Amino acid sequence: MELKPGYKQTEVGVIPEDWEVSTFGDVFDVTAGGDVDPKRSKSYRDDTHCYPIYSNALTNHGLYGYCSYGDHQADSITITARGSLGFANFRDHTYTAIGRVLVLHPKQEVAGSFFAEVINNCITFAIESTGVPQLTAPQISTYRLPVPPLPEQRAIAGMLADVDALLGVLTQLIAKKRDLKQAAMQQLLTGQTRLPGFSGEWEVTRLGEIGSWLSGGTPSMSDDGYWNGDIPWVSPKDMKVARLHDALDHVSDNALGSGARLAPRGAVLMVVRGMILAHSFPVARAERPLAFNQDIKALVVRAGIESDFVLHWLRANETLLLSVANEATHGTKRIPSEALFATEFVFPPRREQTAIAAVLSDMDAELAALEQRLAKTRALKQGMMQELLTGRTRLV
């Protein structure tokens, strides 16, 4: 393949002609983490124990605790070296490293955050043992990596840091908005806080009395006439990823009454059986008629009940409903119908239900927009790294 002018073929791929290729050992002094002194460390930070302790863990950037001394200087890199290999973190502060984590101290002036990104996105470490994967200082020292001129390292690192800062702001904003929505649900769905213009007593009933509950089913897999139609057939997996109307499977009209059951537009669907219930409680509203399998129930609300209000109420009471789930076959969870139907449901007049649902739906829409922006920003950074870390796009 003919190379673009200004580029060259190297051991690490095609890179700009003014970039170099060096080994880790050429650029860094590589050492392993040691043991922490328990007499000089704590699980929390105070005026004495002010130096972070980093371990081989991936969670929380490897933070293990705090100690009163620092073994490693700022502007170095830690790399996980046991189990999940090769995840790098740039450290811009003094710290202590323990256990099976490797520390890279630059031998010359470099932009450390640039090389952390290169390690995470461009370097694949070979697993050289048959047991738990491990990476040693001598092993890593022989791996090669691209080395741009220092000004370009800094420019690339700065641009990626700006995107990281935006990702951090969006992540914090989403967390704040989720907390606000959680508080709003607790207040509005219980009547503790009333929206302006509403007063009076709320009614008390049972979930089994607020409408008709439909059970789903699966048409025969051996009859092609039941499948590949125009009606979405929803499974718990579809519910989990909010893929209600773009379900993986579809059924035909022939399947209705032959295993499949149709939920009308506006019905509230909830998963009542499956492994998903061990860690989440998917609930959704049908915006068009659809079929669903036997692990899902559909609620068609009666007059005087607003389906969107019920949807938000079910989400707000996830913990309560999951608390009545028991073990079904093969270790799956199941919410018994009798326990579901007997759950107490408190609700205001329909006009107030509609107002509450509108407030919470607006908050959902704002959260969804922020999460979409976060996903797009992450994709943007991924694309930037593919261009910048390889030199395909130049900044200087």
Long-range contacts (C-beta under 8 A, 24 or more apart in sequence): 7-391, 10-146, 11-144, 12-122, 12-144, 12-145, 12-146, 13-146, 13-390, 14-390, 14-391, 15-146, 15-390, 15-391, 16-148, 16-391, 16-394, 18-148, 18-149, 19-146, 19-147, 19-148, 19-149, 19-391, 20-146, 20-147, 21-144, 21-145, 21-146, 21-147, 22-144, 22-145, 22-147, 23-141, 23-142, 23-143, 23-144, 23-145, 24-104, 24-140, 24-141, 24-142, 24-143, 24-144, 24-145, 25-141, 25-142, 26-107, 27-104, 27-106, 27-107, 27-108, 27-110, 27-115, 27-145, 27-147, 28-77, 28-104, 28-105, 28-106, 28-107, 29-104, 29-105, 29-107, 30-102, 30-103, 30-104, 30-137, 30-140, 30-141, 31-102, 31-103, 31-105, 31-137, 32-81, 32-100, 32-101, 32-102, 32-103, 32-136, 32-137, 33-78, 33-97, 33-98, 33-99, 33-100, 33-101, 33-102, 33-103, 34-71, 34-97, 34-98, 35-98, 36-64, 36-65, 36-67, 36-96, 36-98, 37-67, 37-69, 40-67, 40-68, 40-69, 41-65, 41-66, 41-67, 41-68, 42-66, 42-67, 51-94, 51-95, 51-96, 52-93, 52-95, 52-96, 53-95, 53-96, 53-97, 53-98, 54-78, 54-89, 54-91, 54-95, 54-96, 54-97, 54-98, 54-101, 55-97, 55-98, 55-99, 55-101, 56-80, 56-81, 56-82, 56-83, 56-99, 56-100, 56-101, 58-84, 58-87, 61-89, 62-89, 62-101, 64-98, 67-96, 69-96, 70-94, 70-95, 70-96, 71-95, 71-96, 71-97, 72-96, 72-97, 72-103, 72-105, 73-105, 75-106, 75-112, 76-103, 76-104, 76-105, 76-106, 76-112, 77-103, 77-104, 77-112, 77-115, 77-116, 77-119, 78-102, 78-103, 78-104, 79-103, 79-104, 79-119, 79-135, 79-140, 80-135, 81-134, 81-135, 81-136, 81-140, 82-132, 82-133, 82-134, 82-135, 83-132, 83-133, 84-133, 85-125, 85-127, 85-133, 85-134, 85-135, 86-119, 86-120, 86-123, 86-124, 86-125, 86-135, 87-120, 88-115, 88-116, 88-119, 88-120, 89-116, 90-115, 90-116, 100-134, 102-135, 102-136, 102-137, 102-140, 109-150, 110-150, 110-153, 111-150, 111-153, 111-154, 111-156, 111-157, 113-157, 113-160, 113-161, 114-148, 114-153, 114-154, 114-156, 114-157, 114-160, 114-389, 115-145, 115-153, 117-156, 117-157, 117-160, 117-385, 117-389, 118-145, 118-146, 118-389, 119-145, 121-385, 121-386, 121-389, 122-146, 122-389, 122-390, 146-389, 146-390, 146-391, 148-391, 149-396, 151-396, 152-394, 152-395, 152-396, 155-395, 155-396, 156-388, 156-389, 156-395, 159-384, 159-388, 159-395, 160-381, 160-384, 160-385, 160-388, 163-377, 163-380, 163-381, 163-384, 164-381, 166-377, 167-374, 167-377, 167-378, 167-381, 170-370, 170-373, 170-374, 170-377, 171-374, 173-370, 174-367, 174-370, 174-371, 174-374, 177-363, 177-366, 177-367, 177-370, 178-367, 180-363, 181-360, 181-363, 181-364, 181-367, 184-359, 184-360, 184-363, 185-312, 185-315, 185-316, 185-360, 186-316, 188-356, 188-359, 188-360, 189-312, 189-313, 189-316, 189-356, 190-346, 191-346, 191-348, 194-352, 195-352, 195-355, 195-356, 195-359, 198-348, 198-351, 198-352, 198-355, 200-348, 200-349, 202-346, 202-347, 202-348, 203-346, 203-347, 203-348, 204-344, 204-345, 204-346, 205-344, 205-345, 205-347, 206-341, 206-342, 206-343, 206-344, 206-345, 207-299, 207-340, 207-341, 207-342, 207-343, 207-344, 207-345, 208-340, 208-341, 208-342, 209-341, 209-345, 210-299, 210-301, 210-302, 210-305, 210-310, 210-345, 210-347, 211-299, 211-300, 211-301, 211-302, 211-305, 212-299, 212-300, 212-302, 213-297, 213-298, 213-299, 213-337, 213-341, 214-261, 214-263, 214-267, 214-297, 214-298, 214-299, 214-300, 215-261, 215-294, 215-297, 216-260, 216-261, 216-263, 216-291, 216-292, 216-293, 216-294, 216-295, 216-296, 216-297, 216-298, 217-259, 217-260, 217-261, 217-293, 217-294, 218-259, 218-260, 218-293, 218-294, 219-251, 219-255, 219-258, 219-259, 219-260, 220-258, 220-259, 223-258, 225-252, 225-254, 226-251, 226-252, 226-254, 226-255, 226-258, 226-259, 226-260, 227-251, 227-252, 227-255, 228-252, 229-253, 229-254, 229-255, 231-255, 231-256, 231-260, 231-262, 231-289, 231-290, 231-291, 232-288, 232-290, 232-291, 233-260, 233-290, 233-291, 233-292, 233-293, 234-269, 234-290, 234-291, 234-292, 234-293, 234-296, 235-292, 235-293, 235-295, 235-296, 236-271, 236-273, 236-274, 236-276, 236-282, 236-293, 236-295, 236-296, 237-276, 239-269, 239-271, 239-276, 239-282, 239-283, 239-284, 239-296, 240-271, 240-276, 240-280, 240-282, 242-284, 244-269, 244-284, 244-286, 244-287, 244-290, 245-287, 245-288, 245-290, 247-290, 251-291, 255-291, 256-291, 260-291, 260-292, 261-291, 261-292, 261-298, 262-289, 262-290, 262-291, 263-289, 263-290, 263-291, 263-292, 263-298, 263-300, 264-289, 264-300, 265-289, 266-300, 266-301, 266-307, 267-298, 267-299, 267-300, 267-307, 268-298, 268-299, 268-301, 268-307, 268-310, 268-311, 268-314, 269-296, 269-297, 269-298, 269-299, 270-296, 270-297, 270-299, 270-314, 271-295, 271-296, 272-296, 272-297, 272-334, 272-335, 272-337, 272-340, 273-328, 273-332, 273-333, 273-334, 273-335, 274-332, 274-333, 275-331, 275-332, 275-333, 277-322, 277-325, 277-332, 277-333, 277-334, 277-335, 278-333, 280-318, 281-314, 281-315, 281-318, 281-321, 281-322, 283-311, 283-314, 283-315, 284-311, 285-311, 297-337, 297-340, 304-350, 305-347, 305-350, 305-353, 306-350, 306-353, 306-354, 306-357, 308-353, 308-354, 308-357, 308-358, 308-361, 309-347, 309-353, 309-354, 309-356, 309-357, 311-357, 312-356, 312-357, 312-360, 312-361, 313-345, 313-347, 317-343
